[in-house]
Every structure is written in structure tokens, then in C-alpha cells.
Amino acid sequence: MNVVLAHLNAYVAVFLMVTGLFTVVNRGNLIKKLVGLSIFQTSVYLLYLSPGKIIGGTAPIIADRYEIYSNPLPHVLILTAIVVGVATLALGLALVVRIQEAYGSIEEDDVHRQSAPGEARQGGANGGEAP
Amino acid sequence: MTGVTSESIVLFVNTALLLLMCAAALGVVRLRNLFAVVMLGGVYSFLMASLMVALDAVDVGMTETAVGAGISVVLMLSVLGLTKTREAAPRHRPLVALVVSAVVAVSLLYASGDLPPFGDPAAPAHQHVAPEYLARAPVETGAPNIVTAVLASYRGYDTLGETAVILTGGIGVLVLLLGARRRRGGVRQGGAGESPEGTGAPMLRDTVILRVGAKILLPFILLFALYVQFHGDFGPGGGFQAGVAAATGVVLYALVFGVASAQRVAPVRVVLVMVPLGVLIYAGTGLAGMLAGGNYLDYSVLAHDPVHGQHWGIFAVESGVFVTVSGTMLAIFYAFAGRRQAREEEGAGR
């Protein structure tokens, strides 16, 4: 196995991680930010699961026919992380819905401009249109 | 995945899926139509799930399919229905973000040189607890699926905490989306029959293929959920996967036949009770262990012999996980759908 293939999973995990990071930092749209955060999160799944794989091994479910099993511990950690991830994603999306209703926009710039000091913020849960 | 898979096949599948995922991620960043972004995100999740199966993480792959390609996409789409579907043109130069990303990437790549090569059985991660789990779990818990044994028994505290986090997330969503409307004296969430039309239901209900297809699929999805729940000790599966799969079935029903119809099957009141009930079942199982004379979350004392006790304990906590996960997923979906419904009614009343 050559050097690139031996570490490809780590390289791709890094690539996905910075892709997510770039999206979170650069994009102003709040839904896009959350999608970026999800990509960041999946890169962590990859980072955890890849070292658990043993070539020639099989899924960690004990059976008589097999002797080598991949490492079950990362599976446990990531399994719960995925479901917790969707709960936090939903929380973020709920915040986005409330921001849309309060400011009439989900673009970060619009929200910042409206909430700048000296400018009246649009009250109520069902605000008007973006300026 | 068999034990005799040759190295080159594993590497080929692994590499192909990784490259496809990179392409999908780039597409997600570049696209400005948010509908396309969400759908491509679903494709990305499905690729990730396939890769997880290729990496022998079958339990995780099942979860990612149901969560990433199922529930997440539905939630994102229902939020798009409440907001805008087009991202504004970027107003900032990407220079700062690029520099930050580049610095992070270079330092991580530098560090990745120290990682053991892919698939190496001699890697440090395989030397400590993992062989212990593989050797002892089938004997001590009687569950051939080591992931379930570790999840529910050995790391029971961890999983209890995760279930509580899901509960907290669900409460947060409900507070954010239901609180404000009640203050304004609006419609209460989810009275079945108040409005026959759910999110985009009329259009979908008129599509015969969708209607018939959904009806055919629904029993199988729910049956699959139950199978995954009760067979989780022996095959891939468990409370998390089953909970999400069951919720996906009801969400599919709601998307095609309307939220009101789905709420006749899974009433809001029941769903809201399920959210904390599962955590209580889980925590209660721990207390039962204490009452029987053991430690908290020690299942060995629950029955006449330790392996039976472990069986009962794992069954009980997996049921608790199922109840909380399915309840929370549905409650979150109802909260988003109810928001849309309320807004439509408000618009009509004006």
C-alpha cells in the first residue's frame, strides 16, 4: 500500500473538515452555515471510524466463521454522536426559523444591520420584509 | 463484507466513496440554490453511510442513512418552506475564510503523517480495550453484536447521557417553536383535524404513485424498525436506529397524506410524553439495578443469573432509547410542520 492510500481517509477527513469550516466562516446564509457544520461533523465521523477498520476483518458481530473483527469502540461513539447531531441540528434550524420571523431574513448581514445600535429592531415574531 | 475480502477491493471501494464525498461536499459549498444544497446534502450523507458499511461500521451506517439522508433532509426542507430557498450572493471576499481553512488544513495534514496506516491490525487503537470487549462481551452479556453490548452495557452511562442530550435538544426545539405562538394567542400545536392540509400535502396526496408507494412502504418501514429494535443484540441495530426508522415511517406518511392524518396515528400528546419517558425508562433501569443490590446501571443483578440480567437490562435501556429517539424526532418534525400550518392560517385570517 502506498503512502497516499494508507492515509487517504485522514486526508479526506481533513478536506471535509476545512470545507465545512470554510462554509461556516465565509457564507452568510444561516442554513448554509448549518449545512457546513454538518459536513464538519461528518468529517469527525470519518476520522473516528477509519482507524477502526482492519483490512481482512469484518463487522464486530461475533460469529463462528470469523476471527478478525474491526474495532467496535469508535462505532459506539459515533452512533450516538449522529443521533445527538440531528437533535442539535434541529435546534439550530429552530433558531433559524425564529430569526427569519424576527428579522425577515436569514442572511447574517441583514440581521447584523437590523440589530445594530440606534436602529429599531422589528419586534413581534412575524416581522416584515428585509430592507 | 466477508472476512476474506481482499485488500485491493476494500481500498478501491474506500477510495471511490471518499472521492465522491469530496465532490458532493464541494457541490454543497458552491451551490446557491438551497433546495439543491439540501438534496445534495442527502446524497452526501448516503455516500457517508455507504462508506461506514465499507468500514465495517454497519450499525453506524444504518443510523446515518436514517438520520442524514432521511430525517435531516426532511427537517431542512421544512425550514426552507418557512424561509427563503435562495442564498444571497456573497458580499465578503473569501480571503479570511480561505486563510483560516488553509492554516487548519496544513496543521492537520502535518499531524496526519503520524497516524497508523489504514486497516493496520497492529495500530494502537486495536491493542487496548477493543480486544477485551471482543473477547468478553459475548460471554458476559450474551449479545453477539459487540456494538450493542458496549453501547447499552459497558458504556451505559455514556449512552444515558446521550439520550438526555437528545431530550434536551427536543425540549429546546419545542420551546423555540411552540412558545412564541402561544404567547400571541395563536392556534395550539397540532389539533388533529383543525386543518386537513399539512405541509405541501394537497399536491403530494394527488400523486397516485406516491400515495400507493407510501402505503406499500409504510408497513415494511415500521416492521423493519421493530426488527432492528428487537434483533439489535444479534445483528446490526438497536434503539437509536429503530427509533429513527420508526419516526421516518411516520414522517413519510405525514409528507404524503398530511400532518393531520399522521397525528391521528401518532398523536401529539403521546409523542410529547414519549420524549421524556424513554430517558425515565433508561434511568429507571439503572435504579432497578441499585434496588436489586448492584451498582447503578449494573444489569447483572436483574435476573437469576448475570447473563440473563444483562439481556433484560440491555432490552430495557434499548427500549428507553427507542421511545425517546422516536418521540423526539416526531416532536421536532411536528413542531416545524405546525409552524408552517399556523403561518398559513394567520395569512388566511388577515
Interface residues (C-beta under 8 A of the other chain):
Chain A: M1 L5 A6 H7 L8 N9 A10 Y11 V12 V14 F15 L16 M17 V18 T19 G20 L21 F22 T23 V25 N26 R27 G28 N29 I31 K32 L34 V35 G36 S38 I39 T42 Y45 L46 L49 S50 P51 G52 K53 I54 I55 G56 G57 T58 A59 P60 I61 I62 A63 R65 Y66 E67 I68 Y69 S70 N71 P72 L73 P74 H75 V76 I78 L79 T80 A81 I82 V83 V84 G85 V86 A87 T88 L89 A90 L91 L93 A94 L95 V96 V97 R98 Q100 E101 S105 I106 E107 D109 A125 N126
Chain B: M1 T2 G3 V4 T5 E7 V10 L11 N14 T15 L18 L19 M21 C22 A25 L26 V28 V29 L34 V37 V38 G41 Y44 S45 M48 L51 M52 L55 D56 A57 V58 D59 V60 T63 E64 V67 G68 I71 S72 L75 M76 V79 L80 L82 T83 K84 E87 A88 P90 R91 H92 P94 V96 A97 L98 V100 S101 A102 V104 A105 L108 L109 S112 G113 L115 P116 P117 F118 G119 D120 P121 A123 A125 H126 V129 A130 Y133 L134 A137 P138 P144 N145 I146 V147 V150 L151 R155 D158 T159 E162 V165 I166 T168 G169 G170 G172 V173 L176 L177 A180 R181 R184 F234 G235 P236 G238 F240 G243 V244 V325 T328 M329 I332 A335 F336 R339 R343 E346
